[in-house]
Amino acid sequence: MFKKWKEKWKVSWLQFVLIICTFACGGSLCGFVGRKLLSFTSLEKGLIYFIVYIITMSILWPFCVLLISIPLGQFTFFRNYLQRMANRMTRKVNTTRRIAIFASGAGSNAAKIIEHLQKNQHIQVSLIVCNKPEAGVLNIAKANNIETLLIEKEIFFRGDAYVNTLKAKHIDFIVLAGFLWKVPAALIQAYPNKIINIHPALLPKYGGKGMYGNFVHEAVVASGDIESGITIHYVNENFDEGKHIFQVSCAVSKDDTPDMVAAKIHQLEHQHFPKVIEEVVLATE
C-alpha cells in the first residue's frame, strides 16, 4: 500500500515519510485546535455538537496541514495536494470531461469510442480532429453531431499546434485513434499525461516512425512471431515511446496473412480501447 502511494505521489522514501508525518501531525493539531475552539461555546456534546465539530475540522484541516508542512519542508507538495482536492470538488459540480479524438482514416475506433462513451454522463466526445478532408471519420462525426476541426500541417507543426483552439473549446483530454502525424511538443506540454494513443503491436516491438497499419502486421508476419496485440500508451515527444497503460495479445499462426492479423488486432482495439479510455479519463486529475 505504501509503495503504491509513493509511486502515485512520485516522491522519494524520505519525502514519503515526511509527508505521512505531516498528515499525522496536521491531523493532531487540527483536533486540538478544534476542541479548544468548541470549548468556548455553550454547546453540550450531542448531535449538534458533533455536526459543528465535523464542520470545524473540515475548515481547519487544510490550514493545520499547511502549517505543519512548512517546518517539515513539504509545503509545495501539500499546496499542490490541496489544489488537486479543490479541483476534484469543483468537478463534482460539473463532472463532464470533454475529449477530442484525433484520427486520420476511416474512424472505426472513433466510432466505437463514441458509442461506448455515450453511456457515460461524465465524459463527452466533443471534437473530432482530422488532418485529411476525405477521411471517413468526418462522416462519423457528422452522423453523431460532433464538431470537427480540420487541421493544417503548417499550424500544427510550426504554429501553436492548435493548443489555443483546443483550450477555447474546453478540451480536457486527447485520444489518438489512427492519427498518423507525430504530435508536436507544444501540444504534449499543454496536455501532460492527457494524450493517449493505441498502437497495433506489442510495444516496444514494431514501433517507431513508419510503423503503422499494415506495415506493422506485415512485419509481424515476416518475423514469424507467434503473437501480436495492442498497446495503449501515453504520448511523449518520440514515436511509440510513452509509458504503457494497457497491453493485450492475440495468437498469430504460421498461416496468417497481414490482413488476417489486422482483423484480430481490430477486434482487440474495438473491445478494449473505449473501456481503457473511460478508465484513464475518469482517473485523470
Contacts in CASP RR format, 6 or more apart in sequence:
PFRMAT RR
TARGET T0000
AUTHOR 0000-0000-0000
METHOD contacts of the structure
MODEL  1
MFKKWKEKWKVSWLQFVLIICTFACGGSLCGFVGRKLLSFTSLEKGLIYF
IVYIITMSILWPFCVLLISIPLGQFTFFRNYLQRMANRMTRKVNTTRRIA
IFASGAGSNAAKIIEHLQKNQHIQVSLIVCNKPEAGVLNIAKANNIETLL
IEKEIFFRGDAYVNTLKAKHIDFIVLAGFLWKVPAALIQAYPNKIINIHP
ALLPKYGGKGMYGNFVHEAVVASGDIESGITIHYVNENFDEGKHIFQVSC
AVSKDDTPDMVAAKIHQLEHQHFPKVIEEVVLATE
2 16 0 8 1.000
5 16 0 8 1.000
6 13 0 8 1.000
6 16 0 8 1.000
9 16 0 8 1.000
9 19 0 8 1.000
9 77 0 8 1.000
11 19 0 8 1.000
11 77 0 8 1.000
15 74 0 8 1.000
15 77 0 8 1.000
18 72 0 8 1.000
18 73 0 8 1.000
18 74 0 8 1.000
19 74 0 8 1.000
19 77 0 8 1.000
19 78 0 8 1.000
21 72 0 8 1.000
22 65 0 8 1.000
22 68 0 8 1.000
22 69 0 8 1.000
22 72 0 8 1.000
22 74 0 8 1.000
22 78 0 8 1.000
23 65 0 8 1.000
25 68 0 8 1.000
25 72 0 8 1.000
26 61 0 8 1.000
26 64 0 8 1.000
26 65 0 8 1.000
26 67 0 8 1.000
26 68 0 8 1.000
27 61 0 8 1.000
27 64 0 8 1.000
27 65 0 8 1.000
29 64 0 8 1.000
29 67 0 8 1.000
29 68 0 8 1.000
30 57 0 8 1.000
30 60 0 8 1.000
30 61 0 8 1.000
30 64 0 8 1.000
30 65 0 8 1.000
31 57 0 8 1.000
31 60 0 8 1.000
33 60 0 8 1.000
33 64 0 8 1.000
34 53 0 8 1.000
34 56 0 8 1.000
34 57 0 8 1.000
34 60 0 8 1.000
37 56 0 8 1.000
38 49 0 8 1.000
38 52 0 8 1.000
38 53 0 8 1.000
38 56 0 8 1.000
41 52 0 8 1.000
43 49 0 8 1.000
43 52 0 8 1.000
62 82 0 8 1.000
65 78 0 8 1.000
65 82 0 8 1.000
66 75 0 8 1.000
66 78 0 8 1.000
66 79 0 8 1.000
66 82 0 8 1.000
69 75 0 8 1.000
69 77 0 8 1.000
69 78 0 8 1.000
69 79 0 8 1.000
84 285 0 8 1.000
87 285 0 8 1.000
88 285 0 8 1.000
95 121 0 8 1.000
95 122 0 8 1.000
96 121 0 8 1.000
96 122 0 8 1.000
96 123 0 8 1.000
96 124 0 8 1.000
97 122 0 8 1.000
97 123 0 8 1.000
97 124 0 8 1.000
97 172 0 8 1.000
97 173 0 8 1.000
97 281 0 8 1.000
97 282 0 8 1.000
97 284 0 8 1.000
98 124 0 8 1.000
98 126 0 8 1.000
98 127 0 8 1.000
98 169 0 8 1.000
98 170 0 8 1.000
98 171 0 8 1.000
98 172 0 8 1.000
98 173 0 8 1.000
99 117 0 8 1.000
99 123 0 8 1.000
99 124 0 8 1.000
99 125 0 8 1.000
99 126 0 8 1.000
99 127 0 8 1.000
99 171 0 8 1.000
99 172 0 8 1.000
99 173 0 8 1.000
99 174 0 8 1.000
99 175 0 8 1.000
99 277 0 8 1.000
99 281 0 8 1.000
100 125 0 8 1.000
100 126 0 8 1.000
100 127 0 8 1.000
100 128 0 8 1.000
100 129 0 8 1.000
100 149 0 8 1.000
100 166 0 8 1.000
100 169 0 8 1.000
100 171 0 8 1.000
100 173 0 8 1.000
100 174 0 8 1.000
100 175 0 8 1.000
101 110 0 8 1.000
101 113 0 8 1.000
101 114 0 8 1.000
101 125 0 8 1.000
101 127 0 8 1.000
101 128 0 8 1.000
101 129 0 8 1.000
101 137 0 8 1.000
101 174 0 8 1.000
101 175 0 8 1.000
101 176 0 8 1.000
101 177 0 8 1.000
102 129 0 8 1.000
102 130 0 8 1.000
102 174 0 8 1.000
102 175 0 8 1.000
102 176 0 8 1.000
102 177 0 8 1.000
102 178 0 8 1.000
102 179 0 8 1.000
103 109 0 8 1.000
103 110 0 8 1.000
103 128 0 8 1.000
103 129 0 8 1.000
103 130 0 8 1.000
103 135 0 8 1.000
103 137 0 8 1.000
103 176 0 8 1.000
103 177 0 8 1.000
103 178 0 8 1.000
103 179 0 8 1.000
104 130 0 8 1.000
104 131 0 8 1.000
104 132 0 8 1.000
104 135 0 8 1.000
104 137 0 8 1.000
104 178 0 8 1.000
104 179 0 8 1.000
104 180 0 8 1.000
104 181 0 8 1.000
105 130 0 8 1.000
105 132 0 8 1.000
105 135 0 8 1.000
105 136 0 8 1.000
105 137 0 8 1.000
105 178 0 8 1.000
106 135 0 8 1.000
106 136 0 8 1.000
106 137 0 8 1.000
107 135 0 8 1.000
107 136 0 8 1.000
107 137 0 8 1.000
107 140 0 8 1.000
107 177 0 8 1.000
107 178 0 8 1.000
108 266 0 8 1.000
108 269 0 8 1.000
108 270 0 8 1.000
109 177 0 8 1.000
109 178 0 8 1.000
109 198 0 8 1.000
109 269 0 8 1.000
109 270 0 8 1.000
109 273 0 8 1.000
110 128 0 8 1.000
110 137 0 8 1.000
110 140 0 8 1.000
110 141 0 8 1.000
110 177 0 8 1.000
111 140 0 8 1.000
112 269 0 8 1.000
112 270 0 8 1.000
112 273 0 8 1.000
112 274 0 8 1.000
113 125 0 8 1.000
113 175 0 8 1.000
113 177 0 8 1.000
113 273 0 8 1.000
113 274 0 8 1.000
113 277 0 8 1.000
114 125 0 8 1.000
114 140 0 8 1.000
114 144 0 8 1.000
114 146 0 8 1.000
115 274 0 8 1.000
116 274 0 8 1.000
116 275 0 8 1.000
116 277 0 8 1.000
116 278 0 8 1.000
117 123 0 8 1.000
117 124 0 8 1.000
117 125 0 8 1.000
117 274 0 8 1.000
117 277 0 8 1.000
117 278 0 8 1.000
120 278 0 8 1.000
122 282 0 8 1.000
123 278 0 8 1.000
123 281 0 8 1.000
123 282 0 8 1.000
125 144 0 8 1.000
125 146 0 8 1.000
126 146 0 8 1.000
126 147 0 8 1.000
126 169 0 8 1.000
126 170 0 8 1.000
126 171 0 8 1.000
127 146 0 8 1.000
127 147 0 8 1.000
127 148 0 8 1.000
127 149 0 8 1.000
127 166 0 8 1.000
127 169 0 8 1.000
127 171 0 8 1.000
128 137 0 8 1.000
128 138 0 8 1.000
128 140 0 8 1.000
128 141 0 8 1.000
128 146 0 8 1.000
128 147 0 8 1.000
128 148 0 8 1.000
128 149 0 8 1.000
129 148 0 8 1.000
129 149 0 8 1.000
129 151 0 8 1.000
129 162 0 8 1.000
129 179 0 8 1.000
130 137 0 8 1.000
130 138 0 8 1.000
130 148 0 8 1.000
130 149 0 8 1.000
130 150 0 8 1.000
130 151 0 8 1.000
131 150 0 8 1.000
131 151 0 8 1.000
131 153 0 8 1.000
131 156 0 8 1.000
131 179 0 8 1.000
131 180 0 8 1.000
131 181 0 8 1.000
133 150 0 8 1.000
138 148 0 8 1.000
138 150 0 8 1.000
141 147 0 8 1.000
141 148 0 8 1.000
142 148 0 8 1.000
147 169 0 8 1.000
149 162 0 8 1.000
149 165 0 8 1.000
151 162 0 8 1.000
153 181 0 8 1.000
155 161 0 8 1.000
155 162 0 8 1.000
156 162 0 8 1.000
156 181 0 8 1.000
156 184 0 8 1.000
157 181 0 8 1.000
157 184 0 8 1.000
159 186 0 8 1.000
160 186 0 8 1.000
161 184 0 8 1.000
161 186 0 8 1.000
161 187 0 8 1.000
161 190 0 8 1.000
162 187 0 8 1.000
163 186 0 8 1.000
163 187 0 8 1.000
163 190 0 8 1.000
166 174 0 8 1.000
166 187 0 8 1.000
166 190 0 8 1.000
166 191 0 8 1.000
167 190 0 8 1.000
172 194 0 8 1.000
172 281 0 8 1.000
172 284 0 8 1.000
173 191 0 8 1.000
173 194 0 8 1.000
173 195 0 8 1.000
173 281 0 8 1.000
173 284 0 8 1.000
174 187 0 8 1.000
174 191 0 8 1.000
174 194 0 8 1.000
174 195 0 8 1.000
174 196 0 8 1.000
175 195 0 8 1.000
175 196 0 8 1.000
175 197 0 8 1.000
175 277 0 8 1.000
176 183 0 8 1.000
176 195 0 8 1.000
176 196 0 8 1.000
176 197 0 8 1.000
176 198 0 8 1.000
176 235 0 8 1.000
177 198 0 8 1.000
177 273 0 8 1.000
178 198 0 8 1.000
178 212 0 8 1.000
179 197 0 8 1.000
180 212 0 8 1.000
182 209 0 8 1.000
182 239 0 8 1.000
183 195 0 8 1.000
183 235 0 8 1.000
185 237 0 8 1.000
187 195 0 8 1.000
188 195 0 8 1.000
188 235 0 8 1.000
188 236 0 8 1.000
188 237 0 8 1.000
193 234 0 8 1.000
193 284 0 8 1.000
194 284 0 8 1.000
195 234 0 8 1.000
195 235 0 8 1.000
196 232 0 8 1.000
196 233 0 8 1.000
196 234 0 8 1.000
196 235 0 8 1.000
196 245 0 8 1.000
196 276 0 8 1.000
196 277 0 8 1.000
196 280 0 8 1.000
197 232 0 8 1.000
197 233 0 8 1.000
197 234 0 8 1.000
197 235 0 8 1.000
197 240 0 8 1.000
198 230 0 8 1.000
198 231 0 8 1.000
198 232 0 8 1.000
198 269 0 8 1.000
198 273 0 8 1.000
199 207 0 8 1.000
199 216 0 8 1.000
199 230 0 8 1.000
199 231 0 8 1.000
199 232 0 8 1.000
199 233 0 8 1.000
199 240 0 8 1.000
200 212 0 8 1.000
200 213 0 8 1.000
200 216 0 8 1.000
200 217 0 8 1.000
200 228 0 8 1.000
200 229 0 8 1.000
200 230 0 8 1.000
200 262 0 8 1.000
200 265 0 8 1.000
200 269 0 8 1.000
201 207 0 8 1.000
201 211 0 8 1.000
201 216 0 8 1.000
201 220 0 8 1.000
201 228 0 8 1.000
201 229 0 8 1.000
201 230 0 8 1.000
201 231 0 8 1.000
202 227 0 8 1.000
202 228 0 8 1.000
202 229 0 8 1.000
202 230 0 8 1.000
202 231 0 8 1.000
202 247 0 8 1.000
202 249 0 8 1.000
203 231 0 8 1.000
203 233 0 8 1.000
203 240 0 8 1.000
203 244 0 8 1.000
203 247 0 8 1.000
204 240 0 8 1.000
204 241 0 8 1.000
205 225 0 8 1.000
206 216 0 8 1.000
206 219 0 8 1.000
206 220 0 8 1.000
206 228 0 8 1.000
207 216 0 8 1.000
207 239 0 8 1.000
207 240 0 8 1.000
208 238 0 8 1.000
208 239 0 8 1.000
208 240 0 8 1.000
208 241 0 8 1.000
209 239 0 8 1.000
210 239 0 8 1.000
211 219 0 8 1.000
211 239 0 8 1.000
211 240 0 8 1.000
213 262 0 8 1.000
214 258 0 8 1.000
214 259 0 8 1.000
214 262 0 8 1.000
217 228 0 8 1.000
217 258 0 8 1.000
217 259 0 8 1.000
217 261 0 8 1.000
217 262 0 8 1.000
217 265 0 8 1.000
218 258 0 8 1.000
220 228 0 8 1.000
220 252 0 8 1.000
220 258 0 8 1.000
220 261 0 8 1.000
221 252 0 8 1.000
221 256 0 8 1.000
221 257 0 8 1.000
221 258 0 8 1.000
221 261 0 8 1.000
224 252 0 8 1.000
224 254 0 8 1.000
225 252 0 8 1.000
226 251 0 8 1.000
226 252 0 8 1.000
226 253 0 8 1.000
227 249 0 8 1.000
227 250 0 8 1.000
227 251 0 8 1.000
227 252 0 8 1.000
228 249 0 8 1.000
228 250 0 8 1.000
228 252 0 8 1.000
228 261 0 8 1.000
228 264 0 8 1.000
228 265 0 8 1.000
229 247 0 8 1.000
229 248 0 8 1.000
229 249 0 8 1.000
229 250 0 8 1.000
229 264 0 8 1.000
229 265 0 8 1.000
229 268 0 8 1.000
230 246 0 8 1.000
230 247 0 8 1.000
230 248 0 8 1.000
230 265 0 8 1.000
230 268 0 8 1.000
230 269 0 8 1.000
230 272 0 8 1.000
230 273 0 8 1.000
231 240 0 8 1.000
231 244 0 8 1.000
231 246 0 8 1.000
231 247 0 8 1.000
232 244 0 8 1.000
232 245 0 8 1.000
232 246 0 8 1.000
232 247 0 8 1.000
232 272 0 8 1.000
232 273 0 8 1.000
232 276 0 8 1.000
233 240 0 8 1.000
233 242 0 8 1.000
233 243 0 8 1.000
233 244 0 8 1.000
233 245 0 8 1.000
234 242 0 8 1.000
234 243 0 8 1.000
234 245 0 8 1.000
235 242 0 8 1.000
236 242 0 8 1.000
236 243 0 8 1.000
245 276 0 8 1.000
245 280 0 8 1.000
246 272 0 8 1.000
246 276 0 8 1.000
248 268 0 8 1.000
248 272 0 8 1.000
250 264 0 8 1.000
250 265 0 8 1.000
250 267 0 8 1.000
250 268 0 8 1.000
252 261 0 8 1.000
252 264 0 8 1.000
256 264 0 8 1.000
END
